Amino acid sequence: MRNRPGNNDPHSDNDASGQSFQVDRMPGVRVFLLGLLLVVPLLAVSGRLLFIQLMSAELFYSRFGQTTESFETIPSRDGRIVSIDGRVLAMDVEQFDLQMHYRWMEEPPNSRWLKQQALMLLEPLDRRNSDKVEAAKEQVLARRGQLWDELAQVTHMTPEELQASRQKIQQRIQTIIESVNERAEKKSAETQPSEVGVESKAKTKADEMMGVWKLLKETLTRPPRRSQKDRIVVREELNYHTIISGIPREMALAISAHPEHFPGVNIQIATLREYPQKTVAPHEIGIRHRIDEKVLAARKQRFPDGDPLDYREGDRIGKMGIERSYDRFLRGLRGLKRVVKNRQGEIIRTEVLREAKSGDDVVLTLNTQLQGEVQDLLDQTLEGLQQPADEKNETSLEVSAGGCVVVLDVRTGAIVATASAPRYDLNLLLNPSQEEWNAVLNNPKRPLFPRATQMMLPPGSTFKALTAIALLESGKIDPDEYYQCRGYLDRPDRHRDYIYRHFGVGHNDINLSQALSQSCNVYFFQAARKMGPETIYHWADQLGFGKPTGVDIPGERGGHLPNPSPANPKGKSRWYPGDTLGVAIGQSRLTVTPLQIARLMAVVANDGELIVPHLAHSIVPSSESSTTTRQMISHPHRYVRGIHPGTLERVREGLIKVVAHPRGTGYKTVRMKEMTIAGKTGTAETGGGKNDHAWFAGFVPAERPKYAFAVVIEHGGSGSRVAGPVAQKLVRTLIDTGLLTSTVVKLQAN
């Protein structure tokens, strides 16, 4: 039998069953290819590392010291408000705050920040030397300790005081850090996905391979997750914080001049508004406040194409008074600077791109010496009127709520004094506490109320000066004709005189001049009936009643001048004959402001020129301005159309007798030997069981008028007894301050 080769035959290509197979003759090739597949990527990675270490090291070192650049505004100084006698009423003061970066005050120091500061002291190749890094850290800590010693020396504060300030700041920042991280952890716990259950065994092999690929891709491309131990770095840790507020200018300059001695220190400059005279004419001067988002939104809506004054958040704007009226002159132009910071938020360089420009000064017509004296006079008068409760009747007597005095130049309309009481300290409104603000708001006497321009009261008999103009210009009344006054017009209980109500008598026969001096209501009742209400309304309208005077103080009100014409579209109330009589003596629905009455007296004094009261005298450019010429502010004025000089002469004659004639209502309380005074008392009825309003308005000197004035005491009672003495003291103050020269003129009483 022939033998067949078996499995043991080394030359056979068949197995025992006779099947043929291939023998792998190159096992080393596969090992080589596998090794090459592993070595090539490693070589690529190693080559990249060598390239980074040797060739691109400077690039990464430069990124380590990368800086950020931002642009910040430089606060400007707003213009001053100055009185005509040189007193500064409003001004900007610079405030210097010493600030320090949080990392330079943090205790213990932040390890990452400390290492970064140390690395910045080393050369690139030395930063991998741990010994040198540790030595650099010790150098940074020593420099930080030296910094606090130098600050204590410069600021004249003890190390303990500085330590207390930095600890207070760190406690506040630590509270913020803990709060932010607690919220983050709570949010992370709420959004953590639930455990995934056992996957379905029904997945195919292809699905498993796709899942492995996605996991590999996500692992290679997704950045590493933050360790649970790493916390969130809040913005306050990278900012500067004020450790000393309001340091002297010399101290700020000394620190700024040597930044190398004060690393991590910044001098923050701000401008604050200040009112040195505090309570001098606060309603007229007004205040400035920082612009908020509401104001910016309103201006954006008003100027959709761009704000012409380029207001931005943080700028200041006038809110009231002269601060608001002349804001375009007072407002300074902020500067611009470039600020360069490192990665830790520390300022390493600043560059001024545009210097800040100061605002212009506004000079007012106010005489602060007179203003202060008049304010004190008004306060003393109101204090003297305070009456305690009547214990016997257990009722509280009505007392005055406030008062106002206005003095203006009869030729120019310049306001030389405008006092309101009660008043407030302007500095109080800059940054009031809630308690202080509530106390001012809840004061029943309304200290914030600008009485000179917004208080609308019936003028009482002071309005008879206008009624006299109307009846003279009507031609229906002979000023020398006598009218019978029995103390009332038709009935003893209606349309009566003051002396009839109190003494039961009348004025007997009386003409215009005597009616003005003795304030006879009955005379003006009869004259009003004869000429009609239209004539009174016409001349009241001509002389500016019922509308604002145009004073350069925002918010002025015009009072109310009732119109007897049935064609008046605004006239909703029916006109009764009694309205004519009431308006003729300054009552009924007629209301005026103190400024309007003062201007009425100026018209009588200056032969019919309707002036516009004003406070601003001139604009003085700032030192940075291209022009140094003072700009005088012009104010319009006009002569009242149709009024005759003879008319005003007859009215002046009667107003002089009010004070000079023994029977004049101001003879006992207003007359003085040093100066002749012309004017008119007024006692305006209020009704409701309240005291009357006390008025006195006039001008001085009577022969050559220079100043017109109005005095009103709310619910003060009799004009002659209460407002009259205030007017007399006012004139005496004008003499004492040198605004008037004493004259002694004897007038013959008719």
ABEGO torsion letter per residue (X at the ends): XBBBBBAABAABABBAAGBBBBBBABAAAAAAAAAAAAAAAAAAAAAAAAAAAAAAAAAAAAAAABBBBBBBBBBBBBBBBBBAAGBBABBBBBBBBBBBBAAAABOBBBAAAAAAAAAAABBAAAAABAAAAAAAAAAAAAAAAAAAAAAAAAAGBBAAAAAAAAAAAAAAAAAAAAAAAAAAAAAAAAABBBBBBBBBAABBAAAAAAAAAAAAAAAAABBBBBBAABBBBBAAAABBBBABBGBBAAAAAAAAABAAABBGBBBBBBBBBBBAAGABGAAAAEBBBBBBAAAAAAAAAABAAEBAAGBBBGBBBBABEAAAAAAAAABBBBBBBBBBBBAAGBBABBBBABBBBBBBBBBBABBAAAAAAAAAAAAAAAAAABBBBBAAAGBBBBBBAEBBBBBBBAAAGBBABBBBOBBBBAAAAABBBAAAAAAAAABAAGAABBAAAABBBBAEAAAAAAAAAAAAAAGABBAABBBBBAGBAABAABGBBAAAAAAGBBAEBBBAAAAAAAGBAAAAAAAAAAAEAAAAAAAAAAAGBGBBAGBABBGBBAEBBBBABAABAABABBBBAAAAAAAAAGBEABBBBAAAAAAAAAAAAAGGBBBBBBABABBBBBAABABABBBBBBBBBBBBBGBBAAAAAAAAAAAAAAAABAABAAAAAABBAABBBBBBBBBBBAEGGBBBBBBBBBBOBAABBABBBBBBBBGAEBAAAAAAAAAAAAAAAAAAAGABBBBBBBBBBX
